[in-house]
C-alpha cells in the first residue's frame, strides 16, 4: 500500500515532466518547453494556457498532461485483463505465492528502472509505468487472496478455544459493528480470492458476527491497513524532503521513484521468506479421459473468464445489483480520474513544484484515514442509512469540480482567487477528496454486500473488484482527449462534474430490501453451474417469474 500511494503520486508527475522536456509550447509550437516551471501562472480564461506543452507521438499532437492520462488508462486496461486471467491460478494449485512474488518483484524493478531512463526516451518511461501499475494490481489481488487462508490456518481458529484467543472480547459493541463499514473490505468473504468457485459459505448473520474467524480477519486486516497507511505517509514525506533538497529537478523525481521501487522490492523479501505457499485445491483436469493430467495455463485463464461471465449473467438479472454496479462503475472511474486530473492541473496550470504536489498526496491520504472513521459517526448522528451516506459523499465530492468551475464566473475570474486560480486552493480540495474517499470506499462495499445472494459472496465481490479496476480506463482517456482538444485542463472539470453526479440517481433508486429478497430468491434455486456457464433451469425460472 505504501509504495502504491507514493508511486501513484509521483509517476504521473514524472511522466508529464519527462514528456515536457521533449515538447514545445502549445502557444507557438516552436519554443522548447524545457524542464522548468518558470512560466507565470496565466489568466485562466485569457486564451490557451501559454504554459501548456505538446509532444508528437506517432505523428499525433498530444498535450504532455494528456500523455500521462493516456498512459494511466492503458495501464488500467492491462491490469484488469491480467487480474481476471490470473484469478483462477491464485485459487487453485501452488501458484498463489509464486505469482505474488513474480509480480511484486517485477513491479518493483520496473519502478526502479525510472532512474536510468533519460528524458529523451520518455516513451520507455510510459512502458515502465504501465508495467509497474499492472504488476501492482495483480500482486495486490494475490496478496488479498491470502487473508482467508491465513485466518483459516491461524491457531486461534484451529483450536477454537478461549484460551487460544485471549485478545478477543466475548461480544462486539454496536459501535464496533457499525465501524465494520470501514473494515468490511477486510472480512474473510470480502477479501476472498478475486475469482474462485461460485459457491461459498454465506456471509455470517448478525447473530454470528462475533465469530472468531471474522474477528481475527478484521484484526489482521485492520493492522495491515494501519501499517500500510503509516508506511505510505512516511515514504511520501521522505520523498518530499528529498525532492526539496534536490531542487525539484526531473532527476529528483526519478530518484524518488527508484527509492519507492526499492522500498517495494525490500518489503517483498519478507513475504518470499516467511509467507507459506498455502496451495489451493488443484484445478480439475481439462481432459476428462485422463484426470491425472494437470491443467494447462490456458485452462486456468479460460476458467477465470468463464467464472466472471457466469457471475455477470446472474448479476444483470438482479435489478438492484445492476443499478449499484452501474453507479460503482461511474463512481470508481470518477475517483481515479479526479485524482490524476487534479495533480496534473496543479503542475501544468498552477505550476506547483514537485514537493508541493507531494504534499497534496500526503493531505489526501491523511484525510482519507480521518474520513474512514468519521463517516461512521456522521451516519449514526444523522441516522443515515448506507445508501444515504453514499449520496452525502457524492454531494461533497461534487464540490471539487464545481469549485474549479467557479473561475468561469467573470467576477471571480477578475478577483484572481477562488475557483482553483491559486496554488494554495489545492490543499483544502485534497482534504475533501481524501475525506470523501474514506467514506465511499467503505460504505459502497458494505451496501453491495447487502445485495449479494447468500452463498455467492466470492463471485459477486469478484465482479465488484473488476468493475472497480476496469472502469478507470475511460475517465482519464476522455480527460486527455478534452485537454488535447481545448489546450487546457480546466474544461475537463465540466466532464468531471457530470461523471461524479451520474451515480447519484442510480444509488438513490437502489432498494436494499427488494435487492435482498431477490438475492435470497435466486440463491435458493441456483444449482451447481455447468461448465458452460449457463444458468440452471430453476435459476432462469425464478428470474423470469420476478420479471
C-alpha positions, 0 to 999 in steps of 0.5 A: 500500500505504501509504495502504491500511494507514493508511486501513484503520486509521483509517476504521473508527475514524472511522466508529464515532466519527462514528456515536457522536456521533449515538447514545445509550447502549445502557444507557438509550437516552436519554443522548447518547453524545457524542464522548468516551471518558470512560466507565470501562472496565466489568466485562466480564461485569457486564451490557451494556457501559454504554459501548456506543452505538446509532444508528437507521438506517432505523428499525433499532437498530444498535450504532455498532461494528456500523455500521462492520462493516456498512459494511466488508462492503458495501464488500467486496461492491462491490469484488469485483463491480467487480474481476471486471467490470473484469478483462477491460478491464485485459487487453485494449485501452488501458484498463489505465492509464486505469482505474488512474488513474480509480480511484486518483484517485477513491479518493483524493478520496473519502478526502479528502472525510472532512474536510468531512463533519460528524458529523451526516451520518455516513451520507455518511461510510459512502458515502465509505468504501465508495467509497474501499475499492472504488476501492482494490481495483480500482486495486490489481488494475490496478496488479498487472496491470502487473508482467508487462508491465513485466518483459516490456518491461524491457531486461534481458529484451529483450536477454537478455544478461549484460551487460544484467543485471549485478545478477543472480547466475548461480544462486539459493541454496536459501535464496533459493528457499525465501524465494520463499514470501514473494515468490511473490505477486510472480512474473510468473504470480502477479501476472498480470492478475486475469482474462485468457485461460485459457491461459498459459505454465506456471509455470517448473520448478525447473530454470528458476527462475533465469530472468531474467524471474522474477528481475527480477519478484521484484526489482521486486516485492520493492522495491515491497513494501519501499517500500510497507511503509516508506511505510505505517509512516511515514504511520501514525506521522505520523498518530499524532503528529498525532492526539496533538497534536490531542487525539484529537478526531473532527476529528483523525481526519478530518484524518488521513484527508484527509492519507492521501487526499492522500498517495494522490492525490500518489503517483498523479501519478507513475504518470499521468506516467511509467507507459506505457499498455502496451495489451493485445491488443484484445478480439475483436469481439462481432459476428462479421459485422463484426470491425472493430467494437470491443467494447462495455463490456458485452462486456468485463464479460460476458467477465470473468464468463464467464472466472471461471465457466469457471475455477470449473467446472474448479476444483470438479472438482479435489478438492484445489483445492476443499478449499484454496479452501474453507479460503482462503475461511474463512481470508481472511474470518477475517483481515479480520474479526479485524482490524476486530473487534479495533480496534473492541473496543479503542475501544468496550470498552477505550476506547483513544484514537485514537493508541493504536489507531494504534499497534496498526496500526503493531505489526501491520504491523511484525510482519507484515514480521518474520513474512514472513521468519521463517516461512521459517526456522521451516519449514526448522528444523522441516522443515515442509512448506507445508501444515504451516506453514499449520496452525502459523499457524492454531494461533497465530492461534487464540490471539487469540480464545481469549485474549479468551475467557479473561475468561469464566473467573470467576477471571480475570474477578475478577483484572481482567487477562488475557483482553483486560480491559486496554488494554495486552493489545492490543499483544502480540495485534497482534504475533501477528496481524501475525506470523501474517499474514506467514506465511499470506499467503505460504505459502497462495499458494505451496501453491495454486500447487502445485495449479494445472494447468500452463498455467492459472496466470492463471485459477486465481490469478484465482479465488484473488484473488476468493475472497480479496476476496469472502469478507470480506463475511460475517465482519464482517456476522455480527460486527455482527449478534452485537454488535447482538444481545448489546450487546457485542463480546466474544461475537463472539470465540466466532464468531471462534474457530470461523471461524479453526479451520474451515480447519484440517481442510480444509488438513490433508486437502489432498494436494499430490501427488494435487492435482498429478497431477490438475492435470497430468491435466486440463491435458493434455486441456483444449482451447481453451474455447468461448465458452460456457464449457463444458468440452471433451469430453476435459476432462469425460472425464478428470474423470469417469474420476478420479471 
